[in-house]
Amino acid sequence: MATSTNPRPTITLTKREEQLKTLLLAAAQTMTTTTTPSSDRAEPLVLRWAGGWVRDKLLGIPSHDIDTALSAMTGEEFVDRLRDYCDEPAHRERHALLPDDVGRLHTVPRNPDKSKHLATSTIKLCGLDVDFVNLRRETYTESSRNPVVEFGTAEEDALRRDASVNALFYNLGTGMVEDFVGGLADLEAGLIRTPLEPLQTFLDDPLRVLRLVRFASRLGFKIDPAAEQVMGDERVLGNLKVKISRERIGVELEKMMKGKKPVESLRLIDRLGLYHAVFTDPERAGMPKPDTTTWKTAYECLEQLEANKTPGSIYDLLVTSEEARYYAWSLATLTPWEPLPDDPPLKSGKPALPLPTQAAREGFKAPNKLSDVVTAAHRHRRAILALRDIVREKREGLDQRDRFGMAIRDWDARGGNWRLQVLYAILADVAERVTVVDEGGSYAWDDVLAEWQRFLDHLVELDVMNAPTIKRLVDGKMLAKALGVNPGKWTGPALDVALAWQLRNPEVEDPAGGIEEVRKRREELGIP
C-alpha cells in the first residue's frame, strides 16, 4: 500500500496525554501473553491511537476523544484488566492517578444498523474520553452494508476506514506515526481520499459518502476527484436510500449542521447530486422530488446572514442560540420542498403533514422539536408574508401593535420558535425571488433582504419581539369572577381579547381595562 515519502512527523503530547500513554503501556505490559480469538499463537499486545485524534493532532486541532486500537484483545477485555491494574494502590501512586482519573466502563454494543459493527468500550481516563476496540478487517456482501468483522492487522484496519486521513495510527510503543494508505501525503495536500477504490467503497457502505462530505467541509479539504466522480452514482445513491438507517444519516447531518462551516457541506451535497437520496422519505412510494435549482440561493443567503451578526441584523434578531443555529441550517436544507403543493387532507379531515416535515422527519429523523418548527414554518409562511407586506407597502394596520403581537404569539404557540419560522420564510422567499447575477456567485438579494430587515425593525419598534413571553394582566379566574360566570369554552378567546387590549395599551398596569374590553364583547364571545 502507498506510504508517505516524507519524513515521519512527530506528535507532541499534552501532559495528560503523556500520563495516559504511560498508564496504558504499563498496563499492557501485564497483558502481553495473550492470544487472538482466531489463533492459539501468543503475541505481544500493541496499542495504537487511531483515526481522528491522530489527524487532528497533526493539524494542530485540540482533541479530547481518543480511539485506541488493540492488536490482540477486545476493548472490553482490555478495559476490565486495565481497571484491575488501576485498583492497585501502588499503580495509582506510580501514575499519579486522582480519584476521578479512572471512570466507569461503558460498552457500546454492536449495532450494525447504526454503523457499530463491533462493540466499543469507553472510559474516562486522565480527563480524556478513550474508546478501546480491537484492530479488524471487514468483508462486505452485495446484499448488506453490514460487514463480516474479524480481528485484523493494522494495515487491514487502515484499509477499511472511510478516508486515508482518518487511517493514521500513533504507535504508543514506538512513539511513531504509522501510515499504511498514504494518509500523511493526503493530509499535507488537503485531500479526502478513500483508502480503497471509491465506487466499491461507497457500494459497500454508502454512509461513507456523507462522512467524506462532513470531513471535507469540516477540514476545508478537497475530495479526491476519483471519489467525487462516483459519489453521485445511481447505484450508490440507491444504496444510500435503502441500506442506511435514517438515524445514522441524521447523525452525520447533525454534525455537519453544527460544524463551523455547514454551508460547505450543503454545497457539496448540492454539487454532488445527493439531495434526493438524503432529504426524502425512502419508505413512501411516489415521494415527490423537489426542484433544487434554486436551493443554492437559500443556503448561500443563510451563510451571508450568519456572516453579519451585528446587533439588530436579521441573523442577530432571529438566531439566538447554538440550538437555533443548528435548526436554522436544518431549515435551510428544506426550502426546495416549499413550492410543492400540500398532500390532500387525511381521512380524518386533518391536514397532512407538510412535505418539508416529511423530508425532515423521515429523511434524517429530525427530532420532534425541530419537526414541529418545520411544520409551523410551512403553515405560517403565508401569514408571515402578509404581515411583511403590510410593512413593505405601508398598508393600513401598520401601527396595530396588537395585530403583530398576537400573530407572533400564535406562531410561537403553534410550533415554537417563531423567529426561526420567520427565518425560514426569508430563505424560501429569497430562493423564490432571487437569481444568481453572474458566474462568480453574486446574488441580487439586497432588495429582498432589505424588505425583511425593515419588517424586523418594525417589530422592534413596536416592541413585540418578546410577545410570546408577555405576562398577562388578566387571567381566567379574574375574568370569571368579574363576569360572575364559571370558566368555559369562552375563556381562551376572552383572554386573547384582554391580551390584545394589553398590547394596545402597553403603559397600563391596571387589568380593569382588559376586563371591560371583554365585557363589551360578551355576546360575541358567547359568555353566558
Secondary structure, DSSP 8 states (H G I E B T S, - for coil): -----S--------HHHHHHHHHHHHHHHTT-SEE-TT-S-EE---EEEETHHHHHHHHT----EEEEEESSS-HHHHHHHHHHHHTSHHHHHHTT--GGGB---EEE--BGGGTB-S-EEEEEETTEEEEEEE-EEEEEETTEEEEEEEE--HHHHHHTSS-GGG--EEETTTTEEE-SSSHHHHHHHTEE--SS-HHHHHHH-THHHHHHHHHHHHHT-EE-HHHHHHHT-HHHHHHHHHHS-HHHHHHHHHHHHTSS-HHHHHHHHHHTT-HHHHSS-TTSTT------TTHHHHHHHHHHHHH---TTSHHHHH--SHHHHHHHHHHHTTGGGTTS------TTS-----HHHHHHHHHS---HHHHHHHHHHHHHHHHHHHHHHHHHHT-TTTT-HHHHHHHHHHHHHTTS-HHHHHHHHHHHHHHHH--B-STT--B--HHHHHHHHHHHHHHHHHT-TTGGG---SS-HHHHHHHHTS---TTHHHHHHHHHHHHHH-TT---THHHHHHHHHTHHHHT--
